[in-house]
């Protein structure tokens, strides 16, 4: 036997539409609508109820970018972080990155202090963050890595430029590739005056902002830029995550110090010594990577979305059950 309600007669449906429009869009009271329709107030209430039940009116709550403080607190405790920010995002990956980036920008706007040295890494979510950055206290900004690829919009140089414009301090970019073929070439680049100036600032950074890359599934632009020989070697060594340029295993340990020597970037040890490291990441596919860098003490704070936060907690629960 069908439980569906029969459709309203045409006259009732027309009345429902009029009542719903005046109530929800024109903000009229039920009494005013009753007067307009020349019916009782109780009839108006019944029309509005029928409008909901029969789909004439549908209500959607847009909770995008809304904070989820209870989940954020749980995540911070589970990862042993000083702070976590969790926001609601849709399933669309690009939109999730944008909203998490905006949440990261707002968080930095509230918490950065004048006189700091802000270190900026790069990535798609950090690009979105830099575009949404509010006015900042006067501080200096330094680029933490060289560049991968030729997309100027997503270049770390562009990210540093945008953030520095909002801070009113100096910008120190790195005009060099992130990864080169051998350690000797990397060392020669580090001796270049402009590159060396940035590298000397790494130990003075008070707040670093980093993206998180996953190896499997791959969400890391650094990983995707490597040739298959490097990828296979690093995967066999246990690579699950990438932060700034360091590839780490599930325990957050750098798996290949020799690879690090080929990179123009702040080192994992320098990152661990930085007073504050804010990781910005969106999408549950990065959950294992986020858990790894937190375990390796490569971030002190995290800005993310609900799906990633839930997935991280599931991973940690599974590890506890297996005694890891």
N, C-alpha and C positions, 0 to 999 in steps of 0.2 A: 504493500500500500504506500503510495507516494506521500511524503511529508512536506512537499513543497507547497507554499501558500499560493492560492490562485491569483492571477494578475488582477489588479484593481480595474474597475470599469473606467472607461475613458474620462468621464467627468471627474471621478475621484483622482485619477492620475494627473489630470490637469491641475486640480486643486493642490495635490501634493507638490507639484513642481512650483507653483506660485508660492505656496507656504514655505517650502524649503528655500527658495531663492530669497524671499523677504527675511527669513529667520537667519540663514547662514551667511548670506552675502550682503544684505542691506542692514543687518543688525536691528531689525524691528522686534519688539516684544510679541509674545503670543497674543496679548490683548489687542495690540495694534493690528496684527494680522487678522484676528477674529473680526474686528470691525471692518477691515478692508474686504474680507470675503463674506461678511454678513452671516457668520456662523458663530457657534459658541467657542469659548476658549478651550473647552475640553475636546471639541472637534478638531481644533488646530493641533493640539497635542497628539491626537490619534493620527492625523495626517502626517505629522513629522515622524512618528514611530513607524508608520507604514512605509514612508519614504526610505527609511533606513533598511527596513526588512526586505523591501522589494528592489533595492539597488538604485532607486532614483537618486539617493544621496549616498556617497561613499566617503569615508573620512580616512585620510592617510596622515600619519604622524611622521614628519620629517625629522629624524633624530640625528642626522649626519653632523659629525664634529662635536656632538655632545659628549662631555667627559663621563667616564665610568669610574668614579673614585674608589668604590669598594674593590673592584677588580684590580685597579692600579695598586692599591695597598697590598693586596694578596700577591700580585706579581713581584712587587719590590721585595717583599719578605722572602718569597721563594727563590729569587735570584740574588739575594743579599745585596740589593742596590740601595743607594741613599734615597732615590725617588723614582717613581714611574708615573707617566702620564698615559692614560688609555682613552681613546675616543672612538665613537661609533663611526663606521664607514660602510659604504655599500660594497657589493661584491666586485664592482668594476675596479680593476687594478689601478688604472691611471687616476681615477677619482680618489681612490684610497690613498695613493701617494700624495696627491694634492692636499687632501684634508689632514693627513698626518704631518706633512710639511708645514702647513699653516699652524697646526698645533705646536710644532717645534719652534716656529718663529715667535709665536705668542709667548711661549715658555721662556725663551731666551730674552725677549723684551722685558719680561717681568723680573728676571733674575740676574742679568749681567750688571756689572758695576763699572763705573768710570775708572779708567786707568788699567783695565785688564788687557791681557794679550789673548786674543781669540784666534784659535787655530781652526781652519776650515778644511775638511776633506771634500769629497765630491760624490756625486751619484744622482739618480733621478729624483729621489725624495728630497735631497738637499737642494737641488735646482728649484723644486717647488717651494721649499722653505725660503730660499734667498729672494724669490719673487714676492713673498708675503711678509718680508721682514719689516717690523715697525721701526720708528726712530729709536736708536740705541744711545746709551751713554757714550761719551767720547772714549774710544779705545782703539788699539791697533789690531789689525787683522793680518794673519799670515797663512799662506797656503801650505798644507801639510803633505801634499803629494804632487808629483808630476802629472802629466795628462795622458789619457788614452783616447785615441780616435781623433776625428777632426770636426766634431759637432761643436761649434762655438757656443751655442746656447747652453750646452751641458758641460762646458769646460770648467775645470776648477778655477781657472783665472777669472772667468765671468762670475762665478759664485763669489769669489773674494771681492771682486770689484763692486758687485751689488751690495754685499753686506757692509763693506767699508763706506759706501756712500751714505748708508743709514747711521753710521757711527761717527763720522766726522774725524776719524783718526787716519793713520797711515795704512796703506795696503802694500803687502810684500808678496808678490806672486812668484811662481816658479815656472819659467819658460823652458821646460825640459820635459822629455817623455817620462812616464812613470816607470816603465820597464825597458831595459836595454839588454843586449845580447850577452854581456859578460861584466864581471865585477870591475875590470880595469877601465872599461868605458864609463861605467857609473861613477867611479872615483874621479875620473877626469872631469865629468860634468859637475860633480860636487865642488870642484876647485874653481869653477867659473864664478866670478864675483857676485853676480845676481843670485845664482843658486845658493852659493855659500852664505850670503846674507840671510836668506830664509832659513837655511839649515841651522845657523847659529841661534836663531830665535826659538827653535823647537823646545829647548830646555827652559825658556821663559814663559811658555804658554800656560795660562791659568785655567782656561776653559777650552777644551777641544770638542768639536762637533764632527761626528763620524757617521758614515753610512755602514750598513752591514750587507755583505754579499753572501749568498748561499752557493755552495758548489753543486749539491745534488738535492733538489733540482737547481739548475743554474739560474741565478738571478744576478750574478756578478759580471759587470762589464770587464773588470780586470781578467777574470777567469776566461771569459769568452775571447779575449784578445790573445791568449796564449796559444801556441801551437799544440798539436795533439801529443807530441813527445813529452812536453812539459806537463800537460794535463794528466796523462797516464802516470807519469812518475809521481806527481804530487798526490793524485788520487790514491795510488798504492801506499803512499806514506801516511794516509789518513786524513787528507784535507776535507773539511766540511764547511769551513767558513773563511771569509776574507774580511779584514778590517784595515783600512788605509792602504796597506799593500801586503800585510802579513797574512799568510795562510796558516790556519790553526786546525787542530783536531778537536774531538768532542770535549777534551779537558781544557781547551783554550791554550794549548802549548803550540808554539811556533814549530812547524814540522820541517822546515828547510831553511836554516840560517843562510845558506849559500844563495838561495833565491832572493832573500832579503837584500843581500849585497848587490844584486842587480837592479834594485829598485831605488828611485829617488823619492824618499818618503820618510816621515817620522817612523822610528822603530817601535816595536811592541814594548820594549823596556822603557823607552821614553814616554810612551802613552800611559803605561802603568804608573809612572812617576808624576804624571800631570794631575794636579789637584782635582780637576773635574772633567769628566769625559761624558758627553751626552751623545748617546746613540739614537739615531732616528731611523725607524724601519717600519715598513707596512707590508701586510700580506702573510698569511699563515705558512706559506712555503718557506719563509725565512726563520721559522721557529727554532729548528735545530741549530742554525747558525747563531741566532741570538743567545740561545742557552749556552753555546760554546764560548762566545766572547765574554759573557758574564761570568762563566766559571773560571775563565782565564784572567779575570780582573782587568779586562780591557775596556770596561765602561763603568761609570758610577751611577748613571741615570739612563732612562730609556723612555722615548716617546714612541708610541705605537698604537695599533688599533685592536679592537676586541678580538678579531679572529686570530691574530698572531698571539695575543696574550693567552687566550684559551688553549691554543695549540702548545705553547710553551709549558703551561701548567700540566697538560696531559703528558707531555714528554717527561717532565720531572716526576710525575706520579708513577709512570711506567718504570722509570729507573729505580725509584724507591722499592717498588714491588719486586724488582730483580736484584735488589741489594747493591746497586751501583751508586 
